[in-house]
Amino acid sequence: MSMKISCLPVLLLLLLLLGIVHLSVAETHPGDVTVLKNIKAAVAAFLPQSSCVASWDFSRDPCDSYASEKFVCGFSCDAANPRSKRIARLELDASGYSGAIPRSLGNLESLVVLDISQNSFTGSIPSEIARLRNLQKLDLSGNKLSGALPQSMAQLNKLEYLSVANNKLSGTLPVSLFSSMKDLQRLYLQNNQFAGALPTSLSNTVNLRYFDASHNGFADSLLFSKLPKSLYQLSLRSNAASLTLDSPDVTRFQDLEVLDLSSNKVRGPLPSTIFLLPSLQQLNLSHNQLTSISSTDHLDFSNSQLVAFDASHNNIRGSLPVALSRLNRLSSLSLSSNHFTSRIPDEYAKKVAADGSTALPLARLFLDGNYLQGEVPSLFLKPLPNLISASFTYNCLKKCPASLSFCSGSQRPDSECRY
């Protein structure tokens, strides 16, 4: 009998090792458990039963791998250091969670990813979020957050991804916000109510690749001097930026692929050097106050990567730039609603037809709403080998046959054409 009793501890140990018997022991850091409970309480007013947070049943330990039926999703624990039992990722599903972000969230000291995007959280961003010193990704986008970005966020010096897009945030960005964010690669601020100038500390984000601040109220005349030259994509459309493009700072962006400054107050001439940025593929400067395009006839475009150029709805005068037809990869060109007064160059028609060359043909050509004169190039009147969307309407063209779909629509009256 004593032999059997003494064997029980050994047998139990074997069963535990084989996973047949499991002892439930609370191991998750108590402070982290409290934060999860606070989150569930904050969204309890509207908590769909199919949501991640609804599955959080604190009768079991959150980091316990055997509790998957109780904590099916919404967070994960530190796999690199399993003994720590700390929450490393908090990634809520888009289930319409609402309420304020709990201030205790700042107690998740091991958090690397915080993503509560595409929900309905309200109120301000708590300053306590700055205590998440290990955070690499912060995504608060697609909520109803209001107020300013807290100054304390400048302490998140390990961030690689930051998005507060599609909220109701306002005010100016803190001057030192980006002072220590040298690892930041993606920054999304679009669709808020931010105003004022961009902070000079933005130049410290030396690894920034993607920056979107569209649809805000940023008014900045020194934009390019504040941005890091590492950018691949820059979108600042629909703001109040009053600036010119003839600054030498523009030529620093050798890796820039997309530049969208549409619907701002960009004024003055468009320097031809912008077409020589070696990586630029998309350039949108529509709905601004540009007055001219500097001569491009002398430029070598053989290495240009530009695919789409939109300078519509400006005040550009003079002749249509013939040299744009030499952009081998250009397939979309819009110069609508300006004050161009020349003929339509034959070179544009040859670019549409590709004319046996290795260059890509123009698939989109919009010249409507100008003061273009003369006849439509004869090549446009023949069957074209490529499909094209185009418009030459509301110009001063004398022979623009209605049978040509590009021409169908009114031309300007003679009184306007004599302006």
Protein Blocks (a to p, Z undefined) as FASTA:
>chain_A
ZZmmmmmmmmmmmmmmnomaccdddfbdfklmmmmmmmmmmmmmpccfkbmklmpcckbc
fklmklmmmmmghiacdfklmmnopafbdcdddehpacjddfklmmmmmbmbdcfehiab
ecjddfklmmmmmbmbdcfehiabecjddfklmmmmmbfbdcfehiabecjddfklmmmm
mmbmbdcfehiabehjddfklmmmmmbfbdcfehiabdcfklmmmpcfkbfbdcfehiab
dcdfkbfklmmmmmbmbdcfehiabehjddfklmmpmkbmbdcfehiabfbdcdfklpcf
klpcbfbdcfehiabecjddfklmmmmklcbdcfehiabfbdcdfklmmmmnonopabdc
dfbdcfehiabehjddfklmpccfbdcdddfehiabfblcfklmklgccdddfklmmZZ
